[in-house]
């Protein structure tokens, strides 16, 4: 009886070790399949004014607590028990998709590609600040009409440097990467989204953006 109990406890211990190590095993497996040197990722220091970051933050978050929260390989398991996903997770996942060119992943199966992107998302959340992550997005996101950075889009659409944009212009540009071809053709939807974010800014940052008003038309 004692021998059976000992065997049972040993098997349970092995099972527990496997269950606890699997998330990290998948994490490092995913990183190993990404053909980029994470230690030398060039994070541009764009030195944009705070309005640029705050306005982008509210397009991805419902709080005014702008920060990058480290995401653990165990989080997907914890979420099964109603643990909330960090507000910054969507921004980290966008950065991962920007940094990882699908053509540079060493495999074709969608499941494995998803593991790699999820691993890179976790890595971003643990190694970049929220502004560094946003800088990566601003430096490589597509804004339609051939503009593949916020700086180029600012000059192309408004003939201004990014830090010279007003709040309405900034929000107008932040919306485009969600669906560049759609918003370039559907001005009404673009305007509705703009006014939605104006209301959100006023609600989350009432002291800073209380003066904003609903727009009746886009500024470009």
Secondary structure as GFF3:
##gff-version 3
##sequence-region A 1 220
A	DSSP	alpha_helix	2	32	.	.	.	ID=ss1
A	DSSP	three_ten_helix	38	40	.	.	.	ID=ss2
A	DSSP	alpha_helix	50	60	.	.	.	ID=ss3
A	DSSP	alpha_helix	75	79	.	.	.	ID=ss4
A	DSSP	alpha_helix	89	99	.	.	.	ID=ss5
A	DSSP	three_ten_helix	102	104	.	.	.	ID=ss6
A	DSSP	alpha_helix	110	127	.	.	.	ID=ss7
A	DSSP	alpha_helix	130	140	.	.	.	ID=ss8
A	DSSP	alpha_helix	150	158	.	.	.	ID=ss9
A	DSSP	three_ten_helix	162	164	.	.	.	ID=ss10
A	DSSP	alpha_helix	167	176	.	.	.	ID=ss11
A	DSSP	alpha_helix	180	185	.	.	.	ID=ss12
A	DSSP	alpha_helix	187	204	.	.	.	ID=ss13
A	DSSP	alpha_helix	206	209	.	.	.	ID=ss14
###
